Amino acid sequence: MTIQVAKLSDPAVRAFVTAVNTHDRAAFEAVLAPGATMSDDGADRDLADWTDREIFSSRGHMEVDNESNGGRALIARYSNDTWGEMKTRWSFTVDGGRITRFETGQA
């Protein structure tokens, strides 16, 4: 069962998912803290390059199936025009209402 984005527990994670799903790059960048980092399948990636390729230029979309850790860990069906749909895990580190790091990969 999908969790509606508006019902996600953590406000920063909610803003992140909303920005991904609406393809709003400015809102996405606003929820990230300066110097934010990320990893994909355990490997650190260049945040700007990865998000452009995997989210914005390929129309990324998240359907959240489960949340834990106060809303800072998600299981989601992630889809984009490059890879199609896959079951993914996401974990977020939030400080001062902004995301300082996120980690994603196949679940």
Backbone torsions as a table, in degrees:
resi	resn	phi	psi	omega
1	MET	NA	129.3	-178.6
2	THR	-76.7	139.0	174.1
3	ILE	-91.3	128.4	177.0
4	GLN	-62.7	138.7	-177.9
5	VAL	-56.0	-40.9	-178.6
6	ALA	-62.9	-16.8	-178.5
7	LYS	-100.3	3.3	176.5
8	LEU	-64.6	139.7	-169.8
9	SER	-70.6	-43.0	-175.0
10	ASP	-89.3	124.4	-176.8
11	PRO	-60.1	-37.4	-179.5
12	ALA	-69.3	-41.7	178.1
13	VAL	-66.2	-40.0	176.8
14	ARG	-58.9	-44.6	179.1
15	ALA	-64.9	-37.9	178.3
16	PHE	-61.5	-52.1	-177.7
17	VAL	-64.3	-40.6	177.8
18	THR	-60.1	-45.3	-179.8
19	ALA	-64.3	-40.1	177.0
20	VAL	-61.2	-50.1	-173.5
21	ASN	-70.7	-24.0	178.1
22	THR	-99.5	0.9	179.5
23	HIS	57.1	39.8	-177.4
24	ASP	-99.2	91.8	-176.1
25	ARG	-61.5	-39.5	-179.2
26	ALA	-64.0	-44.0	178.1
27	ALA	-65.9	-37.4	177.9
28	PHE	-61.6	-49.5	-179.5
29	GLU	-64.5	-31.9	-179.3
30	ALA	-68.6	-29.5	-179.4
31	VAL	-82.6	-12.7	178.2
32	LEU	-89.4	136.1	174.9
33	ALA	-71.9	154.1	174.3
34	PRO	-56.5	135.3	179.2
35	GLY	77.6	13.2	179.4
36	ALA	-55.9	149.8	-179.8
37	THR	-128.3	168.5	178.9
38	MET	-155.4	161.1	172.8
39	SER	-136.8	153.1	178.0
40	ASP	-128.4	122.1	-177.1
41	ASP	50.0	40.7	173.7
42	GLY	85.9	-1.9	-180.0
43	ALA	-112.4	127.4	176.4
44	ASP	-62.4	140.2	-178.6
45	ARG	-127.0	160.1	172.0
46	ASP	-72.3	116.9	-173.3
47	LEU	-57.3	-49.7	-176.4
48	ALA	-63.8	-44.4	-179.8
49	ASP	-64.6	-46.7	-176.9
50	TRP	-63.6	-47.7	-177.0
51	THR	-66.5	-35.3	176.7
52	ASP	-63.5	-46.1	-176.1
53	ARG	-74.1	-45.6	-171.2
54	GLU	-91.1	-19.0	-178.8
55	ILE	-115.5	-63.3	-166.1
56	PHE	-79.9	-44.4	-178.9
57	SER	-80.7	-11.5	-179.0
58	SER	-116.8	15.0	174.9
59	ARG	56.2	55.7	178.7
60	GLY	-63.2	149.9	-179.7
61	HIS	-152.3	138.2	-179.4
62	MET	-116.6	130.1	170.2
63	GLU	-114.3	107.9	-174.0
64	VAL	-82.1	124.9	179.2
65	ASP	-98.1	-28.1	-175.0
66	ASN	-156.1	147.3	172.4
67	GLU	-133.1	150.6	177.3
68	SER	-149.0	-176.9	178.8
69	ASN	52.9	47.0	178.6
70	GLY	66.3	23.9	-179.3
71	GLY	89.5	5.0	-178.4
72	ARG	-98.4	6.3	173.4
73	ALA	-134.6	129.2	-176.7
74	LEU	-127.5	148.5	162.6
75	ILE	-112.6	125.6	-174.7
76	ALA	-142.0	150.6	167.9
77	ARG	-87.1	112.1	-178.0
78	TYR	-105.2	135.1	178.0
79	SER	-134.7	149.5	169.9
80	ASN	-151.5	171.9	-175.9
81	ASP	-70.6	-16.7	-179.1
82	THR	-84.8	-48.9	-170.5
83	TRP	-108.1	-8.1	-174.3
84	GLY	78.0	-145.6	-177.2
85	GLU	-108.2	140.0	175.2
86	MET	-147.0	153.8	176.0
87	LYS	-80.7	126.6	-175.1
88	THR	-130.4	159.0	173.0
89	ARG	-115.1	146.3	179.3
90	TRP	-136.5	135.0	171.8
91	SER	-131.3	143.2	-172.8
92	PHE	-126.4	139.2	169.1
93	THR	-107.1	124.1	-175.3
94	VAL	-120.8	133.9	176.5
95	ASP	-138.9	126.1	179.2
96	GLY	61.8	30.4	178.0
97	GLY	81.3	5.6	178.9
98	ARG	-126.4	151.6	-178.1
99	ILE	-82.4	122.9	178.6
100	THR	-96.2	-24.0	178.1
101	ARG	-158.6	143.8	167.9
102	PHE	-134.9	147.2	178.3
103	GLU	-125.6	135.4	-179.4
104	THR	-136.8	166.7	177.5
105	GLY	169.8	173.9	178.9
106	GLN	-69.0	141.9	-178.9
107	ALA	-96.5	NA	NA
